[in-house]
Amino acid sequence: MPGLTPAQTRSLRDRFPGDGFTAVPEEMCAFGADASRLFEAPWAVVRPECEEQVVGLLTWAQDEGVPLFPRARGTNVVGACVPRGGGVVVSMLRMNRILQIDAEDFVAVVQPGVVTADLQAELGRRGLMYPPDPASVRISTIGGNVATCAGGMSAVKYGVTRDYVLGVRAVLPGGRVLHTGGRNHKNVVGLDLARLFVGSEGTLGLLTEITLKLLPKPEATASVLAGWPQTAGALAAAREIFAAGILPAAMEFMDHDVLSAVALVGEVPWPEGTGAALLLRLDGGREALAADLERLERVVRGTSPSFMRRGLGAQEEEPLWEVRRLINPASFKVAPDKLSDDITVPRSQVRETVEGIRRIAAESGLTVLVFGHLGDGNLHVNVMHDHAAGDGPRALQVKGRVLELVLSLGGTMSGEHGVGLTKFAQLEKQLSPLELELMRSIKKTFDPSGLLNPGKGY
Ligand SMILES: Cc1cc2nc3c(=O)[nH]c(=O)nc-3n(C[C@H](O)[C@H](O)[C@H](O)COP(=O)(O)OP(=O)(O)OC[C@H]3O[C@@H](n4cnc5c(N)ncnc54)[C@H](O)[C@@H]3O)c2cc1C
């Protein structure tokens, strides 16, 4: 279909007055892309401010056969917002109110466009916590996090977005409003439709309200950064920490090439010859935390680290975590382009995965950065290359070999970023025909005409 007819344009303009509608190419430009850097021009962009407008829009889209592409901040890295094939982009950012925080029920009820860090800050002031902490926490929204099942560093202890969604309101294609789940922290009546929306990449309905489970905020935190001469030392230490019965609130891993890259952009605390590092965070009550920290340091010391540094409380911890934040900018000092994946393997397979990736990298002659959420087996793999120098095909080959390795070890091609457009072609390597058939028939049940974020996810 080439675009909207004049009558359709008029109808949308009436439904979304003022700057709630635009079809000006310059204004729509940013709405055709996301952090995947893929782009396709939208036919129009609308910005609903309330559920009623969303109901009207989905009814209209079904009647007119017009595809809709939901988006929030567009920080997903897999093309999940890109209006591939053409259609109307629906920006949910104007539905951005925290509707309720209930310290007795331990729930927050929010509209989808609330920025996750804003909710967390508000909760923190009340002694409450919403744990999922994607690195994009300051630039992404609850709606986007739910639709992608965002993870983060604290997943090792607290789980991912899925573990905190108790209920949703969603407008389904055709305009019906589904209110499912609610404020109960337990509920086993029927299938879990609320969580079906988690990770659905905007393909089943437009989320208009989300009820999240909360926890009490831990009184204190502490962090430890430690390094070992070899990768094996860091991986062995991770195993020892769990074996000692310690469950860190974060356990981040940085391999040798990552440490070298970070050293290119800033002062680093580790001595020369450090081959891999772990960055750990503990949280809990103040007194218990002091004892836990000592125990953690004792276990780490037992694995012969080449250095170890601690930070107690946000101010001291900050410089340690700055190292982790530098990885992304530092990677571009290694090479101008990257292919990045967020593979996940069972914890028992982490060592074999890291060694296998190193082998593949050495054979290819490209630098492959391996780092990330070691505690739950979720590793970021950045294949660094120079597209202009003709490295593109080699980088793609490395990416393909890494995927094969991960799947052969019982892993998954994505632990948190999702499928979107960029991993769609690889789906059949991981999912069985029956799994795909069931997923696609669920999609058909919600969206018989295939008009909501078509071509994404599964
Ligand atoms: C620097 C950086 C760091 C990142 N770190 C992490 C990380 O640590 N962990 C992680 O998991 N991800 C990470 N990401 C990826 C990204 O931030 C997440 O996928 C995030 O959840 C996307 O949120 P968003 O608000 O930007 O949503 P968008 O990217 O706008 O949308 C994401 C998906 O949600 C759908 N959607 C949005 N709103 C709605 C709605 N109201 N109803 C239905 N569907 C909707 C869209 O159609 C799309 O499929 C990172 C990205 C960047 C750029």
Ligand as a Chemical Component Dictionary entry (heavy atoms), coordinates in Angstrom:
data_LIG
# 
_chem_comp.id                   LIG 
_chem_comp.type                 NON-POLYMER 
_chem_comp.pdbx_formal_charge   0 
_chem_comp.three_letter_code    LIG 
# 
loop_
_chem_comp_atom.comp_id 
_chem_comp_atom.atom_id 
_chem_comp_atom.alt_atom_id 
_chem_comp_atom.type_symbol 
_chem_comp_atom.charge 
_chem_comp_atom.model_Cartn_x 
_chem_comp_atom.model_Cartn_y 
_chem_comp_atom.model_Cartn_z 
_chem_comp_atom.pdbx_ordinal 
LIG C1  C1  C 0 22.253 2.500  25.472 1  
LIG C2  C2  C 0 21.240 1.397  25.521 2  
LIG C3  C3  C 0 21.309 0.467  26.555 3  
LIG C4  C4  C 0 20.377 -0.570 26.618 4  
LIG N1  N1  N 0 20.440 -1.457 27.656 5  
LIG C5  C5  C 0 19.538 -2.429 27.781 6  
LIG C6  C6  C 0 19.583 -3.348 28.871 7  
LIG O1  O1  O 0 20.453 -3.291 29.725 8  
LIG N2  N2  N 0 18.607 -4.283 28.933 9  
LIG C7  C7  C 0 17.610 -4.368 28.011 10 
LIG O2  O2  O 0 16.740 -5.225 28.158 11 
LIG N3  N3  N 0 17.551 -3.526 26.964 12 
LIG C8  C8  C 0 18.477 -2.559 26.828 13 
LIG N4  N4  N 0 18.417 -1.689 25.758 14 
LIG C9  C9  C 0 17.351 -1.832 24.771 15 
LIG C10 C10 C 0 16.097 -0.938 25.038 16 
LIG O3  O3  O 0 16.384 0.145  25.875 17 
LIG C11 C11 C 0 14.960 -1.766 25.625 18 
LIG O4  O4  O 0 14.520 -2.690 24.666 19 
LIG C12 C12 C 0 13.758 -0.925 26.111 20 
LIG O5  O5  O 0 12.875 -1.763 26.818 21 
LIG C13 C13 C 0 12.997 -0.202 25.008 22 
LIG O6  O6  O 0 12.175 0.777  25.622 23 
LIG P1  P1  P 0 11.595 2.020  24.805 24 
LIG O7  O7  O 0 10.760 2.798  25.759 25 
LIG O8  O8  O 0 12.689 2.744  24.140 26 
LIG O9  O9  O 0 10.687 1.268  23.767 27 
LIG P2  P2  P 0 10.740 1.307  22.153 28 
LIG O10 O10 O 0 12.099 0.982  21.697 29 
LIG O11 O11 O 0 10.123 2.541  21.685 30 
LIG O12 O12 O 0 9.763  0.098  21.826 31 
LIG C14 C14 C 0 10.135 -1.211 22.112 32 
LIG C15 C15 C 0 8.998  -2.165 21.738 33 
LIG O13 O13 O 0 7.892  -1.881 22.545 34 
LIG C16 C16 C 0 6.734  -1.657 21.761 35 
LIG N5  N5  N 0 5.927  -0.699 22.503 36 
LIG C17 C17 C 0 6.307  0.488  23.006 37 
LIG N6  N6  N 0 5.297  1.041  23.699 38 
LIG C18 C18 C 0 4.240  0.187  23.632 39 
LIG C19 C19 C 0 2.925  0.189  24.147 40 
LIG N7  N7  N 0 2.446  1.177  24.904 41 
LIG N8  N8  N 0 2.129  -0.859 23.861 42 
LIG C20 C20 C 0 2.573  -1.899 23.117 43 
LIG N9  N9  N 0 3.815  -1.955 22.622 44 
LIG C21 C21 C 0 4.648  -0.925 22.875 45 
LIG C22 C22 C 0 7.252  -1.179 20.417 46 
LIG O14 O14 O 0 6.368  -1.477 19.377 47 
LIG C23 C23 C 0 8.513  -2.018 20.309 48 
LIG O15 O15 O 0 8.185  -3.293 19.816 49 
LIG C24 C24 C 0 19.368 -0.672 25.638 50 
LIG C25 C25 C 0 19.310 0.266  24.593 51 
LIG C26 C26 C 0 20.233 1.284  24.546 52 
LIG C27 C27 C 0 20.142 2.264  23.427 53 
# 
loop_
_chem_comp_bond.comp_id 
_chem_comp_bond.atom_id_1 
_chem_comp_bond.atom_id_2 
_chem_comp_bond.value_order 
_chem_comp_bond.pdbx_ordinal 
LIG C1  C2  SING 1  
LIG C2  C3  SING 2  
LIG C2  C26 DOUB 3  
LIG C3  C4  DOUB 4  
LIG C4  N1  SING 5  
LIG C4  C24 SING 6  
LIG N1  C5  DOUB 7  
LIG C5  C6  SING 8  
LIG C5  C8  SING 9  
LIG C6  O1  DOUB 10 
LIG C6  N2  SING 11 
LIG N2  C7  SING 12 
LIG C7  O2  DOUB 13 
LIG C7  N3  SING 14 
LIG N3  C8  DOUB 15 
LIG C8  N4  SING 16 
LIG N4  C9  SING 17 
LIG N4  C24 SING 18 
LIG C9  C10 SING 19 
LIG C10 O3  SING 20 
LIG C10 C11 SING 21 
LIG C11 O4  SING 22 
LIG C11 C12 SING 23 
LIG C12 O5  SING 24 
LIG C12 C13 SING 25 
LIG C13 O6  SING 26 
LIG O6  P1  SING 27 
LIG P1  O7  DOUB 28 
LIG P1  O8  SING 29 
LIG P1  O9  SING 30 
LIG O9  P2  SING 31 
LIG P2  O10 DOUB 32 
LIG P2  O11 SING 33 
LIG P2  O12 SING 34 
LIG O12 C14 SING 35 
LIG C14 C15 SING 36 
LIG C15 O13 SING 37 
LIG C15 C23 SING 38 
LIG O13 C16 SING 39 
LIG C16 N5  SING 40 
LIG C16 C22 SING 41 
LIG N5  C17 SING 42 
LIG N5  C21 SING 43 
LIG C17 N6  DOUB 44 
LIG N6  C18 SING 45 
LIG C18 C19 SING 46 
LIG C18 C21 DOUB 47 
LIG C19 N7  SING 48 
LIG C19 N8  DOUB 49 
LIG N8  C20 SING 50 
LIG C20 N9  DOUB 51 
LIG N9  C21 SING 52 
LIG C22 O14 SING 53 
LIG C22 C23 SING 54 
LIG C23 O15 SING 55 
LIG C24 C25 DOUB 56 
LIG C25 C26 SING 57 
LIG C26 C27 SING 58 
# 
